[in-house]
């Protein structure tokens, strides 16, 4: 068992509350959600999106600054997912507000992956917010392989600083960002934060509301030039002793079935992830302090999340691009004007909902048909099922697609494309650890059929009305 960890081990062991827009049930967003202009004299809010890379939802509890400054002062969405849980498709949805069938990005690489697959790459949220009067800054990782695109800045970015080299080296190799900035010997989280600080000061001087998209590498595995395999995330020396007793969930709950060496490697990897995240935690505190000093804090929405989760041994898997909860679930915390502090919301929401949220906050007009809804407008009366999907590189009968499925409050269903009976079905209420696959249980046959039908419907959806539906109650068990 644990074949993915075993394969990796052989290669790696030697290496070290405000109303956010109204949506009519079953219909398109209201004029406010479509970007109706703000009344004269009303100050539009700043938006700061802080994105980690491969962070699990359950790792949020290890970040003391984020918990104190964002969680305790905002709302935590405890049922948030990345509906396409791998870097490039997730980031494409954050740039466009669309699912992969509509923005073109189904995988990190190959014919249907990477930046080269993004349809209309110059039509993104930055352009729409810029047209609404926003000053926009981007720092860190963009879509995979953007650095091979010729470096043509998408419209709308006043400050455009995607990372071009040594993307996962954590500062152990010289790092270059578009715009000419280079760092040598600087830990990557501190480098990204230095760019962020400079951009926020510039935005503040402009007198405009601003949108900052901050991309941190942690806790993604490290990868160094000349070494073919990824290694543990690199962390700063000051956190070398932090989280010395932390264990991955699969070990805490007694589900690990690997060797002693695999167990040791997984524990070390888990702790390295948490230690790398502590520097992101520091960066969040630094951003809050800067906004407080400039007087911008009270006008700013913070959104803290990750592009996807990560399997740390659950279902015998190490990695992402899987439709299990470890990969799907992401942290999502929002702090800002009108949001009740210290609240929790278990409404199922997705990363695709963030762009409609930003557009609504900014009073902007989107240049695409958005597939999500503003998060403050989502409840079970407007949507009860979320599409989930993964892609591949194979040129076959389902080009670019691998598994597709749906997730409701109670169930998650997914199957290889074209094989609806060969996947999995889990009852998330009674089996949150996903230990018992119900796909072949006769008692759940009607539920499987119903969820397969929902998958077929949503796999071709486009726009808010088609992609956000109330299908109604599932058939009873039995």
Residue pairs with C-beta under 8 A, 6 or more apart in sequence:
1 257
1 258
1 316
2 256
2 257
2 258
2 262
2 313
2 316
2 318
3 316
4 311
4 316
4 317
4 318
4 319
5 258
5 262
5 265
5 266
5 313
5 316
5 317
5 318
6 258
6 259
6 262
8 229
8 265
8 318
9 261
9 262
9 265
11 228
11 229
12 229
12 230
12 231
12 232
12 265
13 261
13 265
15 227
15 229
15 231
16 231
16 232
17 75
17 338
17 339
17 340
17 343
17 376
18 336
18 337
18 338
18 339
18 376
19 338
19 376
20 357
20 360
20 361
20 374
20 375
20 376
20 377
21 29
21 30
21 32
21 33
21 356
21 357
21 360
21 373
21 374
21 376
21 377
22 29
22 30
22 32
22 33
22 377
23 29
23 30
23 33
23 373
23 374
23 377
23 378
23 382
23 464
23 468
24 30
25 381
25 382
25 470
26 382
26 465
26 469
26 470
27 464
27 465
28 34
28 463
28 464
28 465
29 356
29 360
29 370
29 373
29 374
29 377
29 464
32 360
32 363
33 356
33 359
33 360
33 373
33 374
33 377
34 359
34 365
34 366
35 128
35 132
35 359
35 360
35 362
35 363
35 364
35 365
35 366
36 363
37 132
37 363
38 44
38 363
43 209
43 299
44 132
44 133
44 134
44 209
44 361
44 362
44 363
45 209
45 299
45 300
45 301
45 336
45 337
45 361
45 362
46 203
46 209
46 210
46 211
46 212
46 291
46 296
46 299
46 300
46 301
47 129
47 210
47 211
47 212
47 300
47 301
47 303
47 358
47 361
47 362
48 211
48 212
48 214
48 287
48 291
48 300
48 301
48 302
48 303
49 94
49 211
49 212
49 213
49 214
49 303
49 305
49 354
49 358
50 214
50 216
50 280
50 283
50 284
50 287
50 302
50 303
50 304
50 305
51 91
51 94
51 140
51 213
51 214
51 215
51 216
51 305
51 306
51 307
52 216
52 218
52 219
52 277
52 280
52 304
52 305
52 306
52 307
52 331
53 87
53 141
53 215
53 216
53 217
53 218
53 219
53 220
53 306
53 307
54 87
54 219
54 220
54 221
54 306
54 307
54 308
54 309
54 310
54 320
55 218
55 219
55 273
55 277
55 306
55 309
55 310
55 330
55 331
56 306
56 309
56 310
56 312
56 326
56 329
56 330
56 331
57 78
57 80
57 309
57 329
57 330
57 331
58 249
58 329
59 219
59 273
59 274
59 277
59 331
60 66
60 67
60 71
60 76
60 331
60 333
61 67
62 243
62 246
62 274
62 277
62 278
63 277
63 278
63 280
63 281
63 284
64 281
65 281
65 282
65 284
65 285
65 288
66 281
66 284
66 304
66 333
69 284
69 285
69 288
69 335
70 284
70 302
70 304
70 333
70 335
71 333
71 342
72 341
72 342
73 335
73 341
73 342
74 302
74 333
74 334
74 335
74 336
74 339
74 341
74 342
74 343
75 333
75 334
75 335
75 339
75 340
75 343
75 344
75 345
76 331
76 332
76 333
76 343
76 344
76 345
77 332
77 333
77 334
77 345
77 346
77 347
77 349
77 375
78 344
78 345
78 346
79 345
79 346
79 347
79 348
79 349
79 409
80 305
80 329
80 330
80 331
80 332
80 348
80 349
80 350
80 351
81 328
81 329
81 330
81 348
81 349
81 350
81 351
81 386
81 388
81 407
82 90
82 306
82 307
82 308
82 309
82 327
82 328
82 330
82 350
82 351
83 93
83 99
83 328
83 350
83 351
83 352
83 386
83 387
83 388
83 389
84 90
84 93
84 99
84 100
84 106
84 308
84 388
84 389
84 390
84 391
85 308
85 309
85 320
85 321
85 322
85 323
85 327
85 328
85 388
85 390
86 107
86 108
86 307
86 308
86 320
86 321
86 390
86 391
87 108
87 141
87 144
87 307
87 308
87 320
88 105
88 107
88 108
88 109
88 113
88 114
88 115
88 143
88 144
89 100
89 105
89 106
89 107
89 108
89 113
89 391
90 307
90 308
90 351
91 141
91 142
91 143
91 307
92 98
92 100
92 103
92 104
92 105
92 118
92 143
93 99
93 100
93 103
93 351
93 352
93 355
94 125
94 213
94 307
94 351
94 354
94 355
95 103
95 118
95 124
95 125
95 126
95 143
95 355
96 102
96 103
96 118
96 123
96 124
96 125
96 355
96 368
97 125
97 352
97 354
97 355
97 356
97 359
97 366
97 368
97 370
97 371
97 372
98 352
98 368
98 369
98 370
98 371
99 352
99 371
99 387
99 389
99 461
99 467
100 106
100 389
100 391
101 459
101 460
101 461
101 462
102 119
102 368
102 369
102 371
102 462
103 118
103 119
104 112
104 117
104 118
104 119
105 112
105 113
105 114
105 117
105 118
105 143
106 112
106 113
106 117
106 391
106 392
106 400
106 401
107 113
107 114
107 321
107 391
107 392
107 393
107 400
108 114
108 144
109 144
109 145
109 393
110 392
110 393
110 400
111 117
111 393
111 395
111 399
111 400
112 391
112 393
112 399
112 400
113 144
113 391
113 393
113 400
114 143
114 144
114 145
115 121
115 142
115 143
115 144
115 145
115 146
115 148
115 149
116 145
116 148
116 149
118 143
120 368
121 154
122 154
122 155
123 367
123 368
124 154
124 156
125 156
125 211
125 355
125 358
125 359
125 366
126 136
126 138
126 154
126 155
126 156
126 157
126 211
126 213
127 154
127 155
127 156
127 367
128 156
128 359
128 362
128 364
128 365
128 366
128 367
129 136
129 156
129 211
129 358
129 359
129 362
129 364
130 136
130 155
130 156
130 157
130 158
131 156
131 364
131 365
132 362
132 363
132 364
132 365
133 208
133 209
134 208
134 209
134 210
134 211
134 362
134 364
135 158
135 202
135 203
135 206
135 208
135 209
135 210
135 211
136 156
136 157
136 158
136 159
136 210
136 211
136 212
136 213
137 157
137 158
137 159
137 160
137 161
137 196
137 199
137 200
137 202
137 203
137 210
137 211
137 212
137 213
138 157
138 159
138 160
138 161
138 162
138 212
138 213
138 215
139 159
139 161
139 162
139 177
139 192
139 195
139 196
139 199
139 212
139 213
139 214
139 215
140 161
140 162
140 163
140 192
140 195
140 214
140 215
140 216
140 217
141 162
141 163
141 167
141 215
141 217
142 162
142 163
142 215
146 162
147 162
147 163
147 164
147 165
151 164
151 178
153 160
153 178
154 160
158 202
158 203
158 206
159 179
159 195
159 199
159 202
159 203
160 178
160 179
161 177
161 178
161 179
161 181
161 195
161 199
162 177
162 178
163 175
163 176
163 177
163 192
163 215
164 176
164 177
164 178
165 173
165 174
165 175
165 176
166 172
166 173
166 174
166 175
166 176
166 225
167 217
167 223
168 217
168 220
168 221
168 222
168 223
168 224
168 230
169 175
169 188
169 222
169 223
169 224
169 225
169 234
170 187
170 188
170 217
170 222
170 233
170 234
170 276
171 183
171 185
171 186
171 187
171 188
171 190
171 191
171 234
172 222
172 224
172 234
173 224
173 225
174 182
174 183
174 184
175 182
175 183
175 184
175 186
175 188
175 191
176 182
177 183
177 191
177 195
181 195
183 191
186 194
187 234
187 236
187 279
188 216
188 217
189 216
189 217
189 218
189 276
189 279
189 280
189 282
189 283
190 279
190 283
192 214
192 215
192 216
192 217
192 283
193 214
193 283
193 286
193 287
196 212
196 214
196 283
196 287
197 286
197 287
197 290
199 212
200 210
200 212
200 287
200 290
200 291
200 294
200 296
201 290
201 294
203 210
203 212
204 210
204 294
204 296
209 299
209 362
211 358
211 362
214 283
214 287
216 280
216 283
217 276
218 233
218 273
218 276
218 277
218 279
218 280
219 233
219 272
219 273
219 274
219 276
219 277
219 310
220 233
221 230
221 231
221 232
221 233
221 269
222 230
222 231
222 232
222 233
222 234
223 229
223 230
223 231
224 231
232 268
232 269
232 272
232 273
233 272
233 273
233 275
233 276
234 272
234 276
235 272
235 275
235 276
235 278
235 279
236 275
236 278
236 279
239 275
239 276
239 278
239 279
240 275
242 271
242 274
242 275
242 278
243 271
243 274
243 275
244 271
246 270
246 271
246 274
247 267
247 270
248 256
248 266
248 267
248 270
248 312
248 313
249 312
249 313
249 314
250 256
250 266
250 312
250 313
250 314
251 263
251 266
251 267
251 313
253 433
255 313
255 314
255 433
255 435
256 263
256 266
256 313
257 316
258 266
258 313
266 312
266 313
266 318
269 312
270 312
284 304
288 297
288 302
291 297
291 300
298 337
299 337
300 336
301 334
301 335
301 336
301 337
301 339
301 361
302 333
302 334
302 335
302 336
303 332
303 333
303 334
303 354
303 357
304 331
304 332
304 333
304 334
305 330
305 331
305 332
305 333
305 351
305 354
306 330
306 331
307 330
307 351
308 320
308 327
308 328
308 330
309 320
309 325
309 326
309 327
309 328
309 329
309 330
310 319
310 320
310 326
310 327
311 317
311 318
311 319
311 320
311 322
311 324
311 326
311 327
312 318
312 326
314 324
314 325
314 326
314 433
314 434
315 322
315 324
315 326
315 434
317 324
317 326
319 327
320 327
321 327
321 390
321 391
321 402
322 390
322 403
323 388
323 389
323 390
323 403
323 405
323 412
323 414
324 412
324 434
325 412
325 428
325 432
325 434
328 388
328 407
328 412
330 351
332 349
334 375
335 341
347 375
347 378
347 379
347 380
348 378
348 383
348 386
348 407
348 408
348 409
349 375
349 378
350 372
350 386
352 371
352 372
352 467
353 372
353 373
353 374
353 375
353 378
354 372
354 375
355 366
355 370
355 372
356 366
356 370
356 372
356 373
356 374
356 464
357 374
357 375
357 376
358 364
359 365
359 366
359 370
359 374
360 374
369 462
369 463
369 464
370 463
370 464
371 461
371 462
371 463
371 464
371 467
372 464
372 467
372 468
373 382
373 383
373 464
373 468
378 468
380 409
380 470
381 470
382 468
382 470
383 468
383 469
383 470
384 408
384 409
384 469
384 470
384 471
384 472
385 406
385 407
385 408
385 454
385 458
385 469
385 471
386 406
386 407
386 408
387 404
387 405
387 406
387 455
387 458
387 459
387 461
387 467
388 404
388 405
388 406
388 407
388 412
388 414
389 401
389 402
389 403
389 404
389 405
389 459
390 401
390 402
390 403
390 404
391 400
391 401
391 402
392 400
392 401
392 402
393 400
397 417
397 418
398 417
398 418
401 417
402 416
402 417
403 414
403 415
403 416
403 417
403 423
404 414
404 415
404 417
404 455
404 459
405 412
405 413
405 414
405 415
405 423
405 451
405 455
406 412
406 413
406 414
406 451
406 454
406 455
406 458
407 413
408 451
408 474
409 428
409 429
410 427
410 428
410 429
410 474
411 425
411 426
411 427
411 428
411 447
411 451
411 474
412 424
412 425
412 426
412 428
412 434
413 423
413 424
413 425
413 426
413 439
413 447
413 448
413 451
413 452
413 455
414 423
414 424
414 455
415 421
415 422
415 423
415 424
415 439
415 452
415 455
416 422
416 423
420 448
420 452
420 455
421 439
421 440
421 448
422 439
423 439
424 434
424 437
424 438
424 439
425 437
425 438
425 439
425 441
425 444
425 447
425 448
425 451
426 434
426 436
426 437
426 438
427 436
427 438
428 434
438 444
438 447
438 448
439 448
443 477
443 478
444 477
446 475
447 474
447 475
447 477
450 471
450 474
450 475
451 474
454 471
457 469
458 466
458 467
458 469
461 467
